[in-house]
């Protein structure tokens, strides 16, 4: 029998509650948890919940999840991390009263891009493929057939030794709930972006 997809992962900043039931990871976040570095807000929280494993070189990382988004900045998705000042997180973030696909790229300072996902959806899949110095970020809701590109981000090859996995944060509260139904990590699928 093969291992469940979350068995060999470890926590950075364990949440107050997390367990695997019927193959899905259920997470409930702690108070004021987030990852950010300096830009615009000036603060540097490194308190978000991140369940990960080590990886070197190129890869494709993918998860499917949903959450109970209620409060500003409730968020869940994937994270690729070299250290506290070099990382990328991407997934769904609750802002302006709606679910947005959000990508934060951090190399000393964070930048943030977000767009409202117009599809009415429950589950969303997020995929990150690393090829050399590029991270190709895609998403697909349960209402979509094809993957859509969200961002092609620069991430230097010097960031070779990484931690990769799933993340959930709630900067404005405690108790955001997310469920990750799967986790896949392996060699890069392709260099094709069209």
N, C-alpha and C positions, 0 to 999 in steps of 0.2 A: 504494500500500500504506500502510495507516495505521500509526502508531507503536505499539509495544508499550506497555502501560499503565504501565510503570515507567520509560520512557525519559526523561521530562522531570522526574524527581524528583531531589532532592539530599539528601545525608546531613548530619545533625547527629550528631556522634560516630560516624564510620564503624566498622562491626564488623571484626573480624579477617578475616572471609571473607563475601563476598556476591557472588552472580552470578545472572544471569537465564538459565535454561535452558528451552527449549521454552515460553516465555511465563510461566514461574513464577519468582518471586524466592526464592532460597535464602539464608538468613542463618545464620551461626554467631556467637554472641555472645562478647564479651570478658568478662574477669574482673570481678566485682562491679560490674555495670552496672545502673543504676536511675534512676527519676525519683521524687522525693518532696520534700516541704517540711515539716519541723519536727514535725508533730503526733505525739504519743505517743513516737516514737523520738528526736526531737530533731535528727536529721541532715537534710542538704539535698543529696543527690546529684542531679546533673543530667548523668549520664554514660550514660544509656540510648541505644540506637541508634534513630534516627528518620529514616526516608526520607520526604521531604515535598515539597510545592510550596506556593506562596503562594496565598491565597484571601481575598477580601473579600466580606462579605455572607452571605446565606443559602445553604444547600447541602444535598445529601445525599451522604454519603461511605460507601463500602461496600467490604469486602474479604472474601475467603474464604481460610482458612488451616488449617494443622495444625502441630503441634509434637511434639518428643520430650521430653515433660515427665517429669522424673526427680527434680529437686531442688527444695526449698522455694523458692517465689517465682519459678520459671521462668515467663515470661509473654510473650504476643504478642497483638497486636491493632491497634487504631486509636489515633491521638493527634490532638488538636486543641490547638494551642499559640499563645498570644499572646506569652509570654516565659517565662523560667524560673520565675516565680511565679504564672502564670495559664495553666492548661492542664487538659485532661481526657484520661485514657487509659482504654481499655476493651477487654476481650477475655477470654482465658482465662489464669488464673493458677493455678499448682500450689501448693496448701496443704492441710495435714492429709491428705496422701497421695492427693489427688484433684483433678480439674480443676474449678475454680470459675469462674463468670462474675464478673468483677471490674470495678468502675468506681471510679476515683479522680478526684475533682474537686478542683482546687487553685485557690484564690484567696488567695494569701499563705500559707495553711496547707492541707495536704492532708486530705481525708477519704476513707475507703475503705469501700465496700460490696461484699460478695461472697456468692454462694450457689452451692452445689454443683449442677452440671448432671447430672441423674440419667440422661439418655439415654446409651446407649452410642454414642459417635460418634467419627469420625475427623476429618472436616472440619466447620468451623463458619463461618458467615457472620455478620459484625457490620456493623450499619448505624447511622450517626449522621446525624440530620437537624437542621439548625439553622433555627429560625424566630425571628427577633428575639432575645430574651433567653433562649431555651430551647433545650436540646439534648435531643432525643428519641432514646434509645439502645435498639436492638433486637438480637436475635440469633435465629439459626435453625441448628440442626444438620442434618447430612445425614440424620438419622432423622426430621426434622420437615417438615411441609408448610407451616405458617404461621409468620410472624414472631411473636416474643414480646417484650413490653416488658420491659426491664431497669430503666430509670430515665428519669425526666424531670428534668433538672438545670438549675438556673439558671446562666447564663453571660452576664454583662452585655453589652449592645450596644456599650459602650465598647471592648470587645475586638473591634474590627472587622477589623483586619489580622491575619490568621492564617497559620500554617503547618499544613497538614493532611496526614496520611499514615499510614504503618504503623510500628509500633514492636515491638522485641523486646529483652528484658532478662533478665539472670540475676544477681540480687543476691548469691547465695551461691556462685557458681562461674563458670567459663568454659565455653564449648562447648555451650550450649543451641542446638538446631537447630530452625528454623522455616521453613516453606515457604508463601508467599503465592501463591495460584493466580490471583488477579485483583485489580484495583483500579479502582473506578469513582467518579467525582466529577462532580457537575453541579448544576443547580438543584434546590431541594427538591422531593421527590416529592409531599408532601401535608402538610396540617396535621392530618389525621385521626389520632387515636391509638386509636380503637376500630373 
